[in-house]
Amino acid sequence: MLSPVTANMSPTSNLLECEALLEPDEHYPLYITAKKYWLPEFEAHWDNKEAVTLVLLHSTSFHKETWQPTLERIFQCYSAHSRNSSKLLKIKCAWAIDCPNHGVSAALNDDALQQAPFYRDCESIDCTITDEQLNWHSWVSQICRCCS
C-alpha cells in the first residue's frame, strides 16, 4: 500500500514535494520510499492524459533527494519556456524513488536487508530489482495517483 504524506513547499525553491511510502506486500517484501515534486502550475495538467510523469532513479550510494537540484533547474526552465510555447510537453510531476537499500528505504529495511537473500544482493556492486520483483506497473500506477 502506498501511504502519502502531506505536501510541503521546498524550503529552497517553489517546488512542492510529497513523500510516499510503499509498504511490503505479497508482491515485494521491502519498503520503498519516493518523493513527488511539482510546481503549482503543473496541477492544471494532472487530468491531462497527454501530460507526462517523470520517474527518476538514482545510482549506487545516492538517494532520491539527489534529484532535487536538477528538478529545480528543469522546472525553472520549463516555466520560463511554457509562457512562450503552447507546444511544450506538459509535465504532471516528477517522482524520485529510493532503491530499497539506500536513503530512508535502507533504514526502514535494515533488518530485512541483513537476512538472506537480500544481504547477498546488496553486497554486489549493483543491486538490481527486476520488473517482476517490484510489480513495476502497479507501483507506477500507485505513485501517479498519490497526492493528486
C-alpha positions as CSV (number, residue, x, y, z in Angstrom):
1,M,0.0,0.0,0.0
2,L,1.2,3.5,-0.9
3,S,1.0,5.9,2.0
4,P,1.2,9.6,1.0
5,V,2.4,12.3,3.3
6,T,1.1,15.9,3.3
7,A,2.6,18.1,0.5
8,N,5.1,20.8,1.6
9,M,6.8,23.7,-0.2
10,S,10.6,23.1,-0.6
11,P,12.5,25.5,1.7
12,T,14.9,26.3,-1.1
13,S,12.6,26.8,-4.1
14,N,9.0,27.0,-5.1
15,L,8.9,23.2,-5.7
16,L,6.1,21.4,-3.9
17,E,7.0,18.0,-2.6
18,C,5.2,15.0,-1.1
19,E,6.8,11.9,0.3
20,A,5.3,8.4,-0.1
21,L,6.0,5.0,1.3
22,L,5.3,1.7,-0.5
23,E,4.9,-0.9,2.3
24,P,5.9,-4.5,1.8
25,D,3.2,-6.8,0.5
26,E,2.8,-10.2,-1.3
27,H,4.4,-8.7,-4.4
28,Y,7.6,-7.2,-2.9
29,P,8.9,-7.7,0.6
30,L,10.7,-4.4,1.2
31,Y,9.8,-0.8,1.9
32,I,10.4,1.7,-0.9
33,T,10.2,5.4,-0.3
34,A,9.6,8.0,-3.0
35,K,9.2,11.8,-3.3
36,K,6.9,13.6,-5.6
37,Y,8.0,17.0,-6.9
38,W,5.9,19.5,-8.9
39,L,5.1,23.2,-9.4
40,P,1.7,24.7,-8.5
41,E,1.2,25.3,-12.3
42,F,1.6,21.6,-13.0
43,E,-1.6,20.8,-11.1
44,A,-3.6,22.1,-14.2
45,H,-2.1,19.1,-16.1
46,W,-3.0,16.3,-13.6
47,D,-6.1,15.2,-15.5
48,N,-4.4,15.7,-18.9
49,K,-3.8,12.3,-20.5
50,E,-1.0,13.7,-22.7
51,A,0.9,15.2,-19.8
52,V,3.9,13.1,-18.5
53,T,5.1,11.9,-15.1
54,L,8.9,11.9,-14.8
55,V,10.2,8.8,-12.9
56,L,13.8,9.3,-11.6
57,L,16.1,6.7,-10.1
58,H,19.5,7.2,-8.6
59,S,22.8,5.4,-8.8
60,T,24.5,3.4,-6.1
61,S,25.5,5.4,-3.0
62,F,23.0,8.2,-3.6
63,H,19.4,8.8,-2.5
64,K,16.2,10.2,-4.0
65,E,16.8,13.8,-2.9
66,T,19.9,13.8,-5.1
67,W,17.5,14.8,-7.9
68,Q,16.0,17.9,-6.3
69,P,18.6,20.5,-7.6
70,T,18.2,19.0,-11.1
71,L,14.4,19.2,-10.9
72,E,14.5,22.7,-9.7
73,R,16.5,23.7,-12.8
74,I,14.4,21.7,-15.2
75,F,11.2,23.1,-13.7
76,Q,12.6,26.6,-13.8
77,C,13.5,26.3,-17.5
78,Y,10.1,24.7,-18.2
79,S,8.2,27.5,-16.5
80,A,10.2,30.1,-18.5
81,H,9.6,28.4,-21.8
82,S,5.9,27.4,-21.2
83,R,4.9,31.0,-21.2
84,N,6.1,31.3,-24.8
85,S,5.1,27.9,-26.3
86,S,1.8,26.1,-26.3
87,K,3.5,23.1,-27.9
88,L,5.8,22.4,-25.0
89,L,5.5,18.9,-23.3
90,K,3.2,19.1,-20.3
91,I,4.5,17.8,-17.0
92,K,2.3,16.5,-14.2
93,C,5.1,15.8,-11.7
94,A,8.3,14.0,-11.1
95,W,8.8,11.1,-8.8
96,A,12.3,10.3,-7.3
97,I,12.4,6.7,-6.0
98,D,14.9,5.3,-3.5
99,C,16.4,1.9,-4.0
100,P,15.4,-0.4,-1.1
101,N,19.0,-0.3,0.3
102,H,19.5,3.4,0.0
103,G,18.3,6.5,1.9
104,V,15.2,6.3,4.1
105,S,14.3,3.0,2.4
106,A,17.5,1.4,3.7
107,A,16.7,2.5,7.3
108,L,13.2,1.0,7.1
109,N,14.6,-2.2,5.6
110,D,17.6,-2.6,7.9
111,D,16.6,-5.8,9.5
112,A,15.3,-7.4,6.3
113,L,18.5,-6.5,4.3
114,Q,20.6,-8.4,6.9
115,Q,18.8,-11.6,6.0
116,A,19.2,-13.9,3.0
117,P,18.6,-13.5,0.2
118,F,18.9,-9.7,0.4
119,Y,22.3,-9.4,2.0
120,R,23.9,-11.2,-0.9
121,D,22.3,-8.8,-3.4
122,C,23.3,-5.7,-1.6
123,E,26.9,-6.8,-1.2
124,S,27.3,-6.8,-5.0
125,I,28.3,-3.7,-6.9
126,D,24.8,-3.0,-8.2
127,C,21.5,-4.1,-6.6
128,T,19.1,-4.7,-9.5
129,I,15.4,-5.2,-8.9
130,T,13.5,-6.8,-11.8
131,D,10.1,-5.7,-13.0
132,E,8.6,-8.9,-11.7
133,Q,10.0,-8.4,-8.2
134,L,8.8,-4.9,-7.9
135,N,5.5,-5.3,-9.7
136,W,6.6,-2.1,-11.5
137,H,3.3,-1.3,-13.3
138,S,1.4,-1.5,-10.1
139,W,3.9,0.8,-8.3
140,V,3.9,3.4,-11.1
141,S,0.1,3.3,-11.1
142,Q,0.0,3.9,-7.4
143,I,2.6,6.7,-7.3
144,C,0.8,8.6,-10.1
145,R,-2.4,8.6,-8.0
146,C,-0.7,9.6,-4.8
147,C,-1.1,13.1,-3.6
148,S,-3.1,14.1,-6.6
